[in-house]
Amino acid sequence: MAALTGRTRLLGIIGDPIEHSLSPLIQNAAIAELGLDYCYVPFPVQGADLATALAGLAAVGVQGFNVTIPHKQAVMPLLSEVSDLAQSVGSVNTVWRIAEGWAGTNTDVLGFLAPLQALRSDWSGCRVVLLGCGGAARAVVAGCLQLGCRAIATVVRDSHKGSAFQKSWGDRAAALSIHDWSEIPDLLASADLVVNTTPLGMDPHIERSPLDDQAAQQLRSDTIAYDLIYTPSPTRFLQQAIAQGCQAIDGLEMLVQQGAAGLKIWTGAESVPVDTMRSVLKAHLGLA
């Protein structure tokens, strides 16, 4: 990385906690390769301090930042502009400076779609089983709607949250249905794509999976299993899927692609070194 000076432009990421984020690793690697005088910094921001933090970031000249848990929804009312996509998803993960203040969008959808679109172009007949209905699930639903998927069966443990999740999409998601966790075996038997958006399998509970072993046996060998978790790789869920002959996708590419999209917005670069971002991340995780 080039020496920091008074001319260095600041980028960053806000969240609570923020220590685990690997965005600074991949963003600064890309910035260095592009030869840009930027620096990407993690900023720990608690919920009660969110509005103050945005004012402070503007005051010190930060050009843009990513937003992670738990601020992706709470940040929206504090922005001067929110893209139609982010409004549709209901969350923002990428913010940049404009004359009126801050503007925001959601690049998680693009990141989610990237590995699927690399596999094939036509997803119109796809039957999706979505595990969980939290913030990450919203980007998945938006992505599946863009793909034109035939059906999106969302499995939830809390029926009230599931009902609210379905209602929040209104007429935009006629293909979306809500199901109880007990229905998983039947749903998996006809699923073309199964996406885990829950934190089950993430450190420190890496031995856990959203599926028990009996349910996992209902996965077909031609089903694609996609876990938004990128470490460990493979997660317990993906191990179960691989054992059934499924093609497995982890969350690493989603992290890289959403980050690359943000860097283009902030710097105006026509292209960014995605291969470098991916290789640095894999090396850090011991996957190279």
Secondary structure as UniProt FT lines:
FT   TURN            6..7
FT   STRAND          9..15
FT   TURN            19..20
FT   HELIX           23..34
FT   STRAND          38..44
FT   HELIX           47..49
FT   HELIX           50..59
FT   TURN            60..61
FT   STRAND          64..67
FT   TURN            69..70
FT   TURN            72..75
FT   HELIX           76..78
FT   STRAND          81..82
FT   HELIX           84..89
FT   STRAND          94..98
FT   TURN            99..100
FT   STRAND          101..105
FT   HELIX           108..119
FT   TURN            124..125
FT   STRAND          127..131
FT   HELIX           135..147
FT   STRAND          151..156
FT   HELIX           159..169
FT   HELIX           170..173
FT   TURN            174..175
FT   STRAND          176..180
FT   HELIX           181..183
FT   HELIX           184..189
FT   STRAND          193..196
FT   TURN            200..201
FT   TURN            203..204
FT   TURN            206..207
FT   HELIX           213..216
FT   TURN            217..218
FT   TURN            221..222
FT   STRAND          224..227
FT   HELIX           236..243
FT   TURN            244..245
FT   STRAND          247..249
FT   HELIX           252..267
FT   HELIX           274..284
FT   TURN            285..286
//
